[in-house]
Amino acid sequence: MANRFHPHTESVWSYPRPPRVEPSDESVEVWLGGTLVAQTTSALRVLETSHPPVYYLPLNAFAPGVLHPVPGVTHCEFKGAASYYDVAAGGHRAARAAWAYPHPAPGYEELADTAALYPGLMDSVRVDGEEVQPQDGDFYGGWITSRVTGPFKGPPGTWGW
């Protein structure tokens, strides 16, 4: 079904497992505390079955001083060890709102020098001018736009999918 933002939609059920990384030339803007904290047309989208895409932005797309490393690491069975950042701007601080794979597992090397954000922890996240809807739940961090259709993993009752 065509829509005003994307003439072609993608079902998250057509995405692969293990996840695929693909470049995106879409315009991405992230706002926090009334401040533009990141902007790029060189993002990477990670696509995994049942999940909305997660956009990874080049570290140099972030405004200086907005990413603050915090302790703690989690592990993805595919991408490896993730480190976390608080995102701070305009008098606001979003705890553990961004993550990165500084030394990604084989097959995901292109994620080095990028970071992803939980869109629900930002004031606004836009892809090609469209406001992103955050994926339900507090684990996956997917970005829902009119480009993708679900149902999406994340809400209560979907962990077994």
Residue pairs with C-beta under 8 A, 6 or more apart in sequence:
1 9
2 8
3 9
3 146
4 146
5 128
5 129
5 130
5 145
5 146
5 147
6 145
6 146
6 147
8 147
9 146
9 147
9 148
9 149
10 147
10 148
10 149
11 148
11 149
11 150
12 47
12 49
12 50
12 51
12 52
12 148
12 149
12 150
12 152
13 49
13 50
15 47
15 48
15 49
15 50
15 51
16 47
16 48
16 49
17 48
17 49
18 48
18 78
18 107
19 46
19 47
19 48
19 78
19 79
20 46
20 47
20 48
21 44
21 45
21 46
21 47
21 56
21 108
21 110
21 111
22 44
22 45
22 47
23 42
23 43
23 44
23 45
24 42
24 43
24 44
24 45
24 55
25 41
25 42
26 41
26 43
26 127
26 128
27 39
27 40
27 41
27 126
27 127
27 128
27 129
28 38
28 39
28 40
28 41
28 43
28 55
28 57
28 61
28 125
28 126
28 127
29 36
29 38
29 39
29 124
29 125
29 126
30 36
30 37
30 38
30 39
30 57
30 117
30 122
30 124
30 125
30 126
31 37
31 122
31 123
31 124
31 125
32 66
32 87
32 88
32 89
32 90
32 92
32 94
32 122
32 123
33 88
33 89
33 90
33 91
33 92
33 123
34 89
34 90
34 123
35 63
35 66
35 89
35 90
36 63
37 62
37 63
37 66
37 87
37 89
37 122
38 57
38 61
38 62
38 63
38 66
38 117
39 61
40 57
40 58
40 61
42 58
42 61
43 55
43 56
43 57
43 58
43 61
44 55
44 56
44 110
44 111
44 114
45 53
45 54
45 55
45 56
46 53
46 54
46 56
46 79
46 111
46 116
47 53
50 150
50 151
50 152
50 153
50 158
50 161
51 135
51 140
51 142
51 152
51 153
51 154
52 135
52 140
52 142
52 143
52 144
52 145
52 148
52 150
52 152
53 142
53 143
53 148
54 116
54 140
54 141
54 142
54 143
55 116
55 117
55 127
55 143
56 111
56 114
56 115
56 116
57 114
57 115
57 116
57 117
58 113
58 114
59 67
59 100
59 113
59 114
59 115
60 113
62 115
63 89
65 88
66 87
66 88
66 89
67 85
67 86
67 87
67 98
67 115
68 85
68 86
68 87
68 88
68 93
69 83
69 84
69 85
70 84
70 85
70 86
70 95
70 96
72 83
72 84
72 96
73 81
73 82
73 83
73 84
74 81
74 82
74 84
74 99
75 81
75 82
76 82
76 101
76 105
78 105
78 107
78 108
79 101
79 104
79 105
79 108
79 111
80 101
80 103
80 104
80 105
80 108
81 101
81 103
82 99
82 100
82 101
83 99
83 100
83 101
83 102
84 96
84 98
84 99
84 100
85 96
85 97
85 98
85 99
85 100
85 115
86 93
86 94
86 95
86 96
86 97
86 98
87 93
87 94
87 97
87 98
87 117
87 121
87 122
88 94
92 123
94 118
94 121
94 122
97 117
97 118
97 121
97 122
98 115
98 116
98 117
98 118
99 115
99 116
99 141
100 111
100 114
100 115
100 116
101 108
101 111
101 112
101 114
102 112
103 112
104 110
104 111
104 112
116 141
117 125
117 141
118 134
118 138
118 141
119 125
119 132
119 133
119 134
119 141
119 143
120 134
124 131
125 131
125 132
125 143
126 132
127 143
127 145
127 147
130 145
130 146
132 143
132 144
132 145
133 143
133 144
133 145
134 141
134 142
134 143
134 144
135 141
135 142
135 143
135 144
135 152
135 154
136 152
136 154
136 155
137 154
137 155
137 156
137 158
139 154
140 153
140 154
142 152
142 154
144 150
144 152
151 158
152 158
153 159
153 161
